[in-house]
Amino acid sequence: MLAESKEIFNKAVSLPPFERIEIIENLFFSLDSEKDRNRIDKLWANEAEDRIDAFENGEIKSISSSDVFDKINSLRK
């Protein structure tokens, strides 16, 4: 890692988690062109609509957030 990169990294890891996530997102999205980002956003929007339709048509069931978090917590043990 270059000295400048190390310096930036050391400053970044001292930030609160929310600010680090914001930096990660900004760096990640800087790798894509706006055209790619728009295409990906459209794909995710279509996926969300498909999932909503499937739920409304009874093709998939909902899961309560407490069940989801219980499952996550059980996998961490």
ZABA-184498 format. One line per 3 residues: number of its first residue (from 0); for each residue x, y, z of N, C-alpha, C. Coordinates in pm, 1 decimal, padded with zeros to 6 digits. Layout:
N
NUM> X:Y:Z:X:Y:Z:X:Y:Z  ...
This chain:
77
0> 00085.3:-00117.1:00000.0:00000.0:00000.0:00000.0:00089.9:00123.4:00000.0  00058.1:00218.9:-00083.4:00135.1:00342.4:-00089.8:00119.6:00422.4:00039.0  00218.0:00505.7:00068.4:00215.7:00585.6:00190.6:00089.7:00671.4:00197.9
3> 00053.7:00732.7:00086.3:-00066.3:00816.9:00085.0:-00191.6:00733.2:00111.3  -00196.4:00614.6:00053.8:-00310.3:00524.9:00076.5:-00318.0:00483.3:00222.2  -00203.4:00453.1:00282.5:-00201.0:00415.7:00424.1:-00252.2:00529.5:00511.2
6> -00211.0:00650.1:00477.8:-00254.3:00766.4:00555.1:-00405.7:00784.6:00545.4  -00457.3:00771.6:00424.5:-00602.4:00783.6:00404.1:-00674.4:00672.8:00479.6  -00622.2:00551.1:00470.1:-00682.7:00437.5:00539.0:-00684.7:00460.5:00689.5
9> -00573.2:00502.5:00745.1:-00565.0:00524.3:00889.8:-00662.2:00632.1:00936.1  -00680.6:00735.2:00855.5:-00778.7:00837.9:00889.8:-00920.4:00781.1:00880.5  -00944.2:00702.4:00778.2:-01079.0:00647.8:00756.0:-01120.9:00552.8:00868.0
12> -01029.6:00466.8:00913.2:-01069.1:00369.4:01016.3:-01094.6:00434.7:01151.5  -01052.0:00557.4:01167.6:-01078.2:00626.7:01293.5:-01215.0:00695.8:01293.6  -01282.4:00696.3:01179.4:-01414.3:00758.7:01168.9:-01521.6:00668.6:01229.3
15> -01634.5:00726.8:01267.8:-01747.3:00644.5:01314.9:-01794.7:00551.5:01202.2  -01852.3:00437.2:01238.8:-01894.9:00338.9:01138.1:-01981.3:00396.8:01026.4  -02077.3:00482.2:01059.1:-02164.7:00537.1:00955.8:-02084.6:00614.7:00851.3
18> -01987.9:00692.4:00895.0:-01906.6:00769.6:00800.9:-01817.6:00678.2:00717.0  -01767.9:00569.4:00777.7:-01686.8:00473.9:00700.4:-01771.2:00407.1:00591.9  -01895.0:00372.5:00626.4:-01984.7:00311.2:00527.8:-02010.7:00408.1:00413.1
21> -02030.5:00534.4:00447.2:-02054.2:00635.0:00344.3:-01934.1:00645.2:00249.0  -01814.2:00640.2:00303.9:-01693.0:00643.9:00220.1:-01685.1:00519.6:00132.2  -01714.5:00404.4:00190.4:-01711.2:00278.9:00113.4:-01808.7:00285.8:-00002.5
24> -01931.1:00331.4:00024.9:-02031.0:00342.0:-00082.0:-01985.3:00437.8:-00190.9  -01932.9:00551.4:-00150.7:-01887.2:00649.0:-00249.9:-01773.0:00593.8:-00334.5  -01679.1:00525.0:-00272.0:-01569.6:00464.6:-00347.7:-01621.3:00355.8:-00441.3
27> -01711.4:00273.5:-00389.5:-01766.9:00165.6:-00470.8:-01837.8:00220.8:-00593.5  -01924.2:00319.6:-00572.4:-01999.6:00374.4:-00684.4:-01912.0:00456.7:-00778.3  -01796.2:00501.1:-00731.2:-01706.7:00574.5:-00820.3:-01646.3:00482.8:-00926.4
30> -01654.7:00352.6:-00904.7:-01601.4:00256.5:-01001.8:-01694.9:00238.2:-01120.7  -01821.2:00272.1:-01102.0:-01920.2:00256.8:-01207.9:-01943.0:00389.5:-01278.6  -01977.1:00378.9:-01403.6:-02018.8:00498.6:-01475.4:-02164.6:00526.5:-01440.1
33> -02211.3:00646.1:-01466.5:-02350.4:00679.2:-01436.4:-02444.3:00590.6:-01517.9  -02404.6:00558.9:-01640.6:-02487.0:00471.0:-01725.2:-02502.1:00334.4:-01658.3  -02391.1:00279.1:-01606.2:-02397.7:00149.9:-01537.8:-02483.2:00159.0:-01412.9
36> -02466.4:00266.7:-01336.8:-02542.1:00285.1:-01214.3:-02691.0:00291.8:-01243.2  -02728.2:00365.8:-01347.4:-02869.9:00375.1:-01384.0:-02925.6:00239.6:-01425.3  -02846.7:00164.4:-01498.6:-02888.7:00030.2:-01541.3:-02908.0:-00060.2:-01420.1
39> -02814.8:-00055.9:-01327.0:-02824.9:-00138.4:-01206.1:-02944.1:-00095.5:-01122.4  -02965.4:00035.0:-01107.7:-03080.9:00084.1:-01032.6:-03211.1:00035.5:-01094.2  -03219.8:00036.2:-01226.9:-03340.4:-00012.4:-01294.8:-03360.5:-00161.8:-01271.5
42> -03250.8:-00237.5:-01275.7:-03260.7:-00381.6:-01250.4:-03310.3:-00409.8:-01109.3  -03257.4:-00336.7:-01010.3:-03302.5:-00354.8:-00872.1:-03447.5:-00311.6:-00855.7  -03487.4:-00203.5:-00920.8:-03627.1:-00159.0:-00913.4:-03719.3:-00266.0:-00971.0
45> -03680.1:-00325.2:-01083.8:-03759.3:-00433.8:-01143.9:-03766.5:-00553.9:-01050.5  -03653.5:-00587.1:-00988.7:-03650.8:-00699.9:-00895.0:-03745.3:-00674.0:-00777.4  -03741.9:-00553.0:-00724.3:-03830.1:-00518.6:-00612.2:-03976.5:-00530.1:-00653.0
48> -04009.1:-00478.1:-00770.7:-04147.4:-00487.6:-00819.4:-04189.1:-00632.6:-00838.5  -04099.1:-00715.3:-00893.3:-04130.0:-00857.8:-00911.8:-04156.8:-00925.9:-00777.8  -04077.0:-00890.3:-00675.9:-04096.4:-00950.7:-00543.9:-04227.4:-00905.0:-00480.5
51> -04260.5:-00778.2:-00496.9:-04387.9:-00727.1:-00444.3:-04504.0:-00799.2:-00512.9  -04497.0:-00810.7:-00645.3:-04602.3:-00881.7:-00719.3:-04614.7:-01026.1:-00672.1  -04502.2:-01092.7:-00654.1:-04503.9:-01232.5:-00609.8:-04567.1:-01243.5:-00471.0
54> -04535.3:-01150.3:-00382.6:-04595.0:-01150.6:-00248.6:-04745.1:-01127.8:-00257.2  -04785.8:-01027.5:-00334.2:-04927.9:-00995.4:-00346.2:-05006.9:-01107.9:-00411.6  -04942.8:-01187.0:-00497.2:-05008.1:-01299.5:-00564.3:-04999.2:-01428.6:-00482.9
57> -04941.1:-01420.7:-00362.6:-04930.8:-01538.3:-00276.4:-04823.3:-01636.2:-00317.6  -04733.3:-01595.0:-00403.5:-04626.3:-01683.7:-00450.5:-04511.6:-01694.7:-00350.5  -04496.8:-01594.6:-00265.9:-04396.0:-01598.8:-00160.1:-04459.7:-01548.7:-00031.0
60> -04405.3:-01595.2:00082.6:-04457.0:-01554.7:00212.7:-04362.9:-01452.4:00274.3  -04418.6:-01374.3:00364.0:-04334.4:-01280.8:00438.4:-04275.9:-01352.4:00559.9  -04168.8:-01296.7:00611.0:-04104.7:-01348.2:00732.0:-04091.7:-01229.4:00826.4
63> -04130.6:-01247.4:00950.5:-04123.4:-01136.8:01045.9:-03977.3:-01099.3:01071.5  -03955.7:-00972.7:01100.8:-03819.2:-00926.7:01126.3:-03760.5:-00997.4:01247.8  -03843.5:-01025.8:01347.9:-03789.8:-01094.8:01466.1:-03740.3:-01234.6:01429.2
66> -03811.0:-01304.6:01339.9:-03763.9:-01436.0:01294.0:-03632.6:-01423.8:01217.1  -03622.6:-01320.4:01134.5:-03499.6:-01299.2:01057.0:-03382.1:-01274.5:01150.6  -03401.3:-01184.5:01248.0:-03291.6:-01153.1:01339.5:-03258.5:-01270.3:01430.8
69> -03358.8:-01348.5:01470.4:-03331.7:-01469.3:01548.3:-03244.2:-01565.3:01468.7  -03274.5:-01580.7:01339.9:-03195.8:-01669.1:01253.4:-03051.8:-01618.4:01240.4  -03036.1:-01487.8:01219.6:-02902.2:-01428.8:01208.2:-02824.8:-01451.8:01336.3
72> -02888.2:-01425.8:01450.3:-02820.6:-01443.1:01579.6:-02782.4:-01588.7:01604.8  -02866.6:-01681.5:01561.1:-02834.3:-01823.0:01581.1:-02715.9:-01865.9:01494.5  -02701.3:-01803.1:01377.8:-02589.0:-01837.9:01289.5:-02457.0:-01781.2:01340.7
75> -02463.5:-01676.5:01420.8:-02342.1:-01614.9:01475.7:-02280.7:-01696.2:01587.0  -02359.3:-01783.9:01647.7:-02312.0:-01862.3:01763.7:-02229.9:-01979.4:01723.3
